């Protein structure tokens, strides 16, 4: 018998001699499913939401993960950890859908090290019996939740774009070319949420109650040394309403800085938004992996399967980008996609709008017209 399981999907090739084994196997699975279903019915669903924050500011991806968590049914408890988490905890307590806030106050939680966060979530789940653990599918969430799933001996369900029931989740596979519907029979579901698939949660006037999180082991496996962050006056890629991305066809860092930054500034400062340059209406810079690998820009600007997932509400403009499947996977949910490329057969021209021309002629002309 050959069997492939993911996490509850089973593909089986069998013969007459193994039929009885297969039937027995399915009976066992059925008993397990009924046991978990009965447990869930008695206890009800309850969700622990891991809150991502930095410099006392709540990450936008957490607001969207909360929206997803509410679709699971039952109460949603938020976990805020850090050296001084109280300001963030107060903000979280006013989010619509949060019933309680757990606060873990310790210096070891300040920098999001997964070696200490994973035991904290595991201890909290075991003490309070949460049925679901949820975080955003950001670098923060992707760094922590797989360790939690391993400690709990369950399968993680990653990059969820829809929730059909507390056991059934929808997620993209093959760089978004196929959509998988996954049913989990694990007693605890560990889930990361794609932020672009859900709207952000809103605030309310009343505050949820707050209490200390359960004590957890704090293994000293790693030491925080420091970080180097590229400073920018522009909003983050994930929260941008307009994104201008450049590709390898720009040929140099100098061209990238001159053409892409100039076009982005013109898009952000044009028309009715001329006084809102430093707000989310500002066009944000993105790049293909090829541009990043060529040294045209920092890898923090990379859009795609191995970079940032974006879905701007107004416009995604791809300049000199061919449209490789890995790049398209990171921006295909944008409301309007436009492209400038000299190759009429480039895959990027599956976009809403396309201009087949030399970017070195079109971009300066477009920039000047936008400024007017």
N, C-alpha and C positions, 0 to 999 in steps of 0.2 A: 504493500500500500504506500502511496505517496501522498503526503498531506502538507498543505501550506496554509498557515493561519494568520490573519491580520485584521484587527485583534480578535474578531469573532467571525471573520469570513473564512470559510474552509473550502478549499478546492480539493477534490478527492478523485484519484484514479484507482479503481478497484477491480477485483476479479471475484469469481464465485467463492473461492476459498476464503476471502476476507470479508464477505458480506456480513456474517454474524458479528464480526468485530466492529464494523462500521455502525451497525444498528445499536450495538451496546454503547459505542462511543457517543452516538447521538442521544441515547437515553441518559447517559451521565450528564451530557451538556444540558439536556432539558431539566434534569433535577437541579443542577447548579443554577440555571436561569430562574427556575421557580423559587429556589431558596433566596436568591438575591432579590427577586421581585417581592417576595413576602417580607423580607427584611426592610426593603424600601417602603413598602406600604405601611408597615408598623411605625417606622421611625420618621418617615417623611423626608423630603429632600431638604438639604441645607448646604449652602455654598460658602466657601472661604475664598475671598478675593484678595490676592496679593497686590498691595498698592505700590506703585513705582513713583518715586519722587526724587527731586534733586534741588538743593538750595532752597528748601521750604516751598518748592513749587510742585504741584501735582502734575504728573505726566498726562497729556491728553489721551494717550492710549489706554490708560486706566479707566477713564470715563467711558470709553467705548467697550472695554471689557466688562464694566458694570452693566451696561445695557444688555450684553449677551448673557451675563449671569442671571439677570432677572427672568430671562426666558426659560430657565431651568425650573422655576417654581420654588416655593419655599423661601425661607429667609436668607438674606445675603449678609454675611459678616465680613467686614474689611479688616485686614491686618496691616498695620503701619509700624514699621521698625526703623530705628535710627538712633543717633546720639541725642538728638533733640526733636522727637517726632510730634510733639504736641501741636504746633501750628498746622501741620499737615493733617493730623488726626481731627482737628476742629473743622477743617475744610471738608474732609471726607464725611464727617458726621452729618453734614447738611446736604449730602447728595441724595437725590430721590432714589429709593430702593435699598439703601443701607439701613439695616435694623440695629446693628451694633458695631462698635469699633474696638478692636483689640490692639493695644499699644505695647510694643516691645522696645524699651528704652535702654540702650547700651551702645557704647562706642563701637563695638565690633560690628554693628549693623550699619554703620554710617555709609560705607562705600559699596554696599550690595554684593559682598563676597558670597558666592554660592555655598562655600564650605560651612558657613554659619547660618545662612538663611534656610538651607535644606533641612537641617535638624529642627529648626524652629517651626517650620510648616508641618513637618512630620509629627512632632510632639503635640502641636495644636490640633491636628486632625485626630490623633489617637485619643486625646483627652476629651474633645468635644464632639467626636463622631460625625464630622462633616462627610456628606456623600459626594461632594464635588469640590475640587480645588481649581481655581481659575486665575489666570494671569494673561497679560497681553503678550502677543507674539513678537515682542521686541527683544533686543539683545539681553535685557535684564531678565525677562521671563524665560527666554530660551536657555539662559545660563543656569537657572535655578530649578525649574519644574522637572526636567528630565532626572535630576538627582533625587527629587522628591518621589517621583514615580518608581525609581529603582529601590529606594528605601521602603516604600509601601508594597513593593512587588506587584505593581500593576502596569498596564500599558498606557503610555501617554498618547493623547489625541492632539495633534499639533495643527496650528494654522486654520482653525475652524472659521468658516464663513457663514454658517447658518446652524441653528439648533432646532431640530424637529420635535424632540422630546428629551427628557432627562437621560435617555440612553442612546439616542440617535443623533449623530453629528454629521455635518457636511463639510468637506475639505477638498481643496484642489490637489491634484497629483499631476505628475509629468509636466511641471512648469505651467500648470493651469490649463493644459490641453484636455484634461479629463477631470470630472468631478466625482469624488468617492463619497458614498453614504456609508458611514461606519456605525455599527451598533456595538456597544460595549456591555459586557456582562460582569465586568470587574466591580467589586463592592464599592470602590472609590474611583471616581473619574477624575483624571488629571488632564486639564484642558488649557491650551493656549489659544488666544483669540486674535484673528487678523483685524486690526483696528479699522481698516478702510471698509469693512463689510458691515459695520454697525454705527449708528449715530451716537454722539456723546450723551451721557446721562446729564440731567439737569439738576439744579439745586432747589431746595425748599427752605422754608423758614424754620421749621422745627429741627432739632438736633437729635441724632441717635445717641444712645448711652455709650459710654466708653469705659473700658476696664483693662487691667493688665493682662497681657498674653501669658499663657502657661510658660513655666521655666523650661529651658531646653539646653542641651549640651552645646558648648561653644568651643569646638575643637580648634586648636591653634595650628592649623595645617598650612596656612598662608599668611603673609604679612603685606599690608597695603604700603606701597612705596610712594606712589604719586601718579599723576596723570597730566598729559599735555592736551589741552583742548583748543581747537581752532575757534577763535572768537569771531562772531559775525553779528551785524546789526539786523540781519534778515531772520525771519521766523524759520522754524525747522521745516525740512522737506515734508514731513508727514502731515503738518498742519497747513500747508500752503494751499491757496486757492488757485494760483497760477504757477506753473513750473515751465522753465525753459531749459532744455537739456541739450548738451553738445556731444558730438561723437568724434571718432578718430579722423573723420574727413576734414576737421579744422586744421590738422597738420602740425600744430605747435601750441605750446602753452600761451604764447603771446597772442596768437589768434583767438584762442579760447577766451582769454581775459578781455580782449578788446571787443570781440563780436558778441559773445554770449552774455557777458555782464552788461554790455551796452544795450542789447536788446531787452534783457530782463528789466533794466531800469526804465527803459522807455515804456514797456508794457505796464509796469507798476505805477508810473507817474502820469500816464496818459488819460485824457478825457476827464470823466467825473471823479477819478481817483487821484487827481494831481496833489491833493493835500493829505493823502493817506499813505505816503511812501513808506513809512515805518510801521505799517500795520500788516495784517494778514492779506491785504489786497496787493501787497508788493509781490512781484514775480520772483520766484525762488530759483536758484541755479541747481540743475541736476546734470548728470553725465552718464554716459554708457561705461561699461566695464573697460572697453577698449581705450576710451579716453583716459580713464584713471590709470590703467596699466602703462599707457604711453607717457604718463607724468604730466598731463595737461592740468590736472586739478587733484584735490585731496580726495581720498577714498570715502570720506564722509558724504560726498555728493553723489555717490554711485546709486543709480536706480536699477532695480532688477532683482532677479531671484536670489543673488548673493549680495544684494545691497538693500536699499530702502524700498518698501512697498508704498506707493503713493496713489492717490485718487483725488486729484484736485477738482474742486467743484466747478471751476470755470474753464480752465484750459491747460492742456499739456502740449507743448510745442517742441518737437524733436528736430534738431538741426544737425545734418550730417550724420544721422544714425540710420543704419541699414534696417534695423528691426529684428535682430536675433531673438530667438524664442526666449532666452533668459532675460533679455531686457523687457520684452513685451509683457512677461509675467509680472513685472513690477509696476506697470502703469496702465494695464488694459482696462481697469475700472474707472479711468478718468472720464469725466462727463463729455468733454470735447477733446479730440486728439487731432492735431495738425502736424504736418511734417514738411521739411524742406530738404530735398535730396536730388542729386543730379542723375541718379539711376532710376529710370521709370519702372524697373522690375524689382525694386527693393521691397521686401516684405512690409516695411513700415507704411507703405501706401495703402494698406488695408484700413488706414485711419479715416476719420470723418472728412478731413480736408488735406490735400496734398499739393505741393508746388514743385514741379520738376524743373530745376534750374540750378545754376552754380550758386552755392551759398555765399561765396565771397562777393557776389554782385547783389543778391537778393537781401541778405541780412542788413548791410549798411543802408540800402534804400528803404527797407521796412522800418528800420530804427528811426531814420530821419522823418518819415511820414507819421510815425507814432508820436514823435516829439511835438509835431505841429498840431 
